[in-house]
Amino acid sequence: MTLLDVGNLWVKFPTRQGMFEAVRGVSFSLKKERLGIVGESGSGKSMTGRAILRLIRKPGIVEADRIALEGTDLMRLTEIQMRQVRGEQISMVMQDPKFSLNPVMTIGAQIMEAYLLHAKASRSEARAKAVEMLEAVSIRDPERVMRAYPHEMSGGMGQRIMIAMMLIPNPQILIADEPTSALDVSVQRQVLDIMDRLVTDRGMGLIFISHDLNLVAEFCDRVLIMYAGRIVEVCDADKLHAAQHPYTRGLLNSLPRLDQPRARLEVLQRDAAWAEAPSVSGRV
Amino acid sequence: MLDITDLNVWFGQGRDRVDAVKAASLAVEQGESFGLVGESGSGKSTILRAITGLAPDWSGRITVDGTDLGRRRDRAFYKSVQMVFQDPYASLHPRHSVDQVLSETLHLHGLGEIDRRVAKLLDDVGLGPRFRFRYPHQLSGGQRQRVAIARALAGEPRLLLLDEPTSALDVSVQAEILNLLTDLRAERGLTYLMVSHDLPVVGHMCERLAVMKDGEIVEVMEVAALRRMEARHPYAQSLLQASVAG
């Protein structure tokens, strides 16, 4: 069953040098799966994620034939209706918890706020739910964390708190934009495991945006590779290492590997034709 | 080239004292490339900062090229030891052009023929003359890191301290910068002390590495052993597992 269907999505920014097109006609669909979007900085992967939630600030322009969430076209909703969608149906986890958590609110108050905005519940119910959610993201001593402020948390804890906050309204889709790139390798895995478990248990769709090819290959079901605002290749995550497009191959080859020592790393030779080729459809 | 014995570095005093590095010892040979790995807060960057004099409270012994370092570093020290920082967005002055950054550095090193040297430095790091009068915001991340490397090379140092030089960059740009560092080391016979959390990067760049945890060096190993996955310390093993799976 298709949760989300994006057709011909464009994100544009007017600049003094003319219109800058960050995303250029991208189409893909999302089922109850883990969909990875990979690409380098400037490839438009984050803008794609934000555009789905219509979080592109003016003067940025979002155009699409449709962004259909279970049949409802998000492009046609008013801003007020859109607020109902954000959090309740689609949530987003950003890269750095330091900038996403409110520094002057306790963790507990922030998680409860996320819940109370969407559910008709009393404060004590919300509190119980928040503690339960913190336990679900493997936070030890959730009662203490409820009273704590964001600066008292480590990066890994902060990101788990973000995940708790985003999942508490029980959305159908989670968009995670580089959720672990601010974290240490050892903590990364822990956070991913938690996210994976929650997404699978609840039967959610996940859009996982990352620049890390290995991480995406291991963690996702299907991968879209973006270059210059377009999708250049779509493949199953477990077949990413056998990808065909020269850009994907170039990215994979430019990584140093422990098992294959080389004197020099391969440097990606960019081809102007990659940016001109029409976007590959990521719909199934 | 570099000898560190029983290095302790701490921040704050009394109850607030944090011991960032505890009794660390390591030796880097002339022309060698040595890696420091560990998670954030393990003290790896602090060792670099102690060497350059950016961490004021330290005890133990640091010897560079046979000379013991005291509380203060003199000009000769900064000519032979330079550091490249992680974030090229933060380590370049936003209102200084590339030309100003490099000219000022050359001037501070007391070098003449600044005009010719600036052109040479840009050429050495693969940037070329058209980048000379640009400002940092007109450069990409990789180009900025090249400028930072050019600045570090200005005084013709012998030891480069590299603090996560590519972790803020895309993988394709990372490959370019790592290749540049490999070439520069071969051309100039540089010695590297490189901090990274990325084991494959350290494996690519270095011959030996030290694994740090909670301010202590828990294991020093050859990269060859790393490739064979032969870590002895349990923490080093878990780090290796995490990087291979990832």
Interface residues (C-beta under 8 A of the other chain):
Chain A: E40 S41 G155 D184 V185 S186 V187 Q188 R189 H211 D212 L213 N214 L215 E218 G250 L251 S254 L255 P256 R257 L258 D259 P261 R262 A263 R264 L265 E266 V267 L268
Chain B: E39 S40 G141 D170 V171 S172 V173 Q174 A175 E176 L178 N179 T182 H197 D198 L199 P200 V201 G203 H204 M205 L226 R227 S238 L239 A242 S243 V244 A245 G246
